[in-house]
Amino acid sequence: MSSDRATRKAKAAEIRRLLDEEGDSVAANTRGFNEGRYESVGKLDDYEELKTEARAIKEDAIERLPDLIARVRESVEANGGTVYLADDAADANRYVEEVCERQNAETLVKSKSMTTEEIEVNQRLEDAGVEVWETDLGEFVLQVADEAPSHIVAPAIHKSREAIADLFNAHFEPDEPLETAEELTEFAREYLGERIEDADVGMTGANFVVAESGTIALVTSEGNARKSVVAPDTHVAVAGIEKLIPSLSDLQPFVELIGRSGTGQDITSYVSLFSPPVGSPTIDFDDPETPLSASGDPDDREFHLVLVDNGRTAMREDDQLRETLYCIRCSACANSCANFQSVGGHAFGGETYSGGIATGWEAGVEGLDTAAEFNDLCTGCSRCVNQCPVGIDIRG
């Protein structure tokens, strides 16, 4: 048997396994998101206008990217923070590790971030002796299961409630078996709340970074990101350079579109804006009687914005990949894809990114060979192009 034929057979066997083990959960969840998107965008009279506006902002931002990087550096430094422009994943991880070393950090808590998945910062920190905890519920599930995300927005979309219950009961051995979604969520909230309280450093991604003010915009369905920012004394935000937009007013169309496009929500549960470092006192959890306003010195807080290139500058100069940098990581392309709805991101994805837009991201940050490994699952039907809130021609 030729090596190519053996590879195809192995790939087919893996897809059949994923269809059997993950297909039902992926199908139910992606189709639910899809239906929610149709309903939510149907309420907007100016949906197409918002998409046009959002694309124009991204086009302008990517065109002016070097200037925006310089501007955000000025803004963050004026607020007392630090900006580091990392050439690649290793450079970014080295800087984050050095921040943790200076803080003598033993533990770090993270909110959901695909960029930190891309650079594999967790492994680098754990190798350096820093205990890392994912605080997003889906990411926490996958950390316990030692699995990779299968979706850009909903990382554990491939797992059913029953599977998560079995996982938690086997791993944590609670006094009473966990069964319902409420019980699982309550357990995770209490367990992770203790880790957040004890953490030395908090890490987030950023959905958008506002150059004029240094504001970090986080769009989430859980409150863990806010806690990861303010509970530890040190906050590290890691974001690709493409997340920069010029001004706060530019956020408006994206806030209208990102929740609707991704999960069918008119707006996500939390839209958090941080112009770091947050001018609030540090928190002493061992002294609950002292009011927060008197519990610590705001000057003790540190903020680091790590802007990651990792191939993005080259993508900006590539006619085929430039549009990928307009992506707002909403997952509409994946949710609308019939093939993704069947197999999920563990088949329809690369080293980090999944769904239709993964072709561009993986080609840009990992190389064409990685993108080619899953790209043949695309049939060229163009449904993803129609659903993209910034009009990316993903087929291109």
C-alpha positions, 0 to 999 in steps of 0.5 A: 500500500502506498504511503498516500493511500495509507494516509487517506485510510488513516484519515478516513478512520479518524473521521469515522471515529469523530463522527461516532464519538463527537458528531452528535454533540457537535451537530446539536450545538453548531446547528443551535448556534446557527439557528440562533444567528438567523433569529438574532440577525433577523432583528437588525434592520441594518445588518448588512450596513453593520457588516460593511462598516465592520469590514471597512474598520478592519481594512483601515486598521490592517492598512495602518497597523504599524501606526496603530502599534505605535499608538497603543504603545503610547497609550498603554505606557501613559497608563503605567503599563507595558507593551511588548511586541513579540516576533513569534510564539517563542518570543511571546512565551519567553516574555510571559515567563519572565513576567512570572519570574519577576513576580515569583509567580507560582500560579496563573489563571487564564480566561479563554484565548485562542492566541494563547492556544496558538503560542502554547503558553500553558506548556511553556509556563508549566515547564517553568514551574508555574501552575496554570488554570483555565477558568473558562468552563469549556477550557477547564473541561478540556484541561481536565480531559487533556484535549484540544479545543474543537471550536473557536468560540465553544472549545468543548462543543464536542462533549455532551453534559453526560460526558462532562459529568463522567469526566468530573466525577472520575477526576475529582471524586466529589462526595455526591456524583455531579449530574446536571448542568447546574451542578457541573457549573456550580462545582467548576465555579467554586473550584476555579474561584479558589484558584483565582483567589490564590493566583499570582498572575492573571492572563486574558486574550483580547477580542479588540485592542483600542489603540487610542486609549489602550483599552482591552475589550473582552466579549465573554459569556462568563464572569471569569475573565473579569475576575482573572483581570482584577483578582491577581495583582498582575494582568497579562493580555496576549493578543495578535496584532490584528486585534488593534482598532483605532478608536473606542467608537469603532467597537460599536459594530463589532459588539453588535455583530460578534455575539449574533454571529457566533452563538446567536445572542443579541449581545454576550453576557459580558462586554468588559472594557479595561483601560489598564492598569486598572486604577483600583487597589490590590485585593487582600483576600485574607482580610475580608473586613477591610473595604476594597477602597482601603485594602491596597495600593493601585500602584502595586498593579502591573499590566503587560500587553503582549502583541503577537506577530507570529506570521501576521506581518507576512500575512498582511503582505500576502494578497491571499492571506491578508483578509484573514486578519479581518477575522473577529474569531466569531465562528460563524464560518464553522457553525454554518458549514455542513461538514463542520457540523458533522465532524467538528474542529478535531477533523476540520482544523489544524494545530490551533484553528478550526472551521473555514477560516482555519485555512487562512490562519493555519497557513499564516502561522503554521504553514501551507502543509498544516492547512492542507491537512484538513482543507479538503473537507471544504466543498467550496459551497460559500455558505461561510462567506455569506455568514462572515460578519466582515465579508471575508472570502474564505474560499480565496 
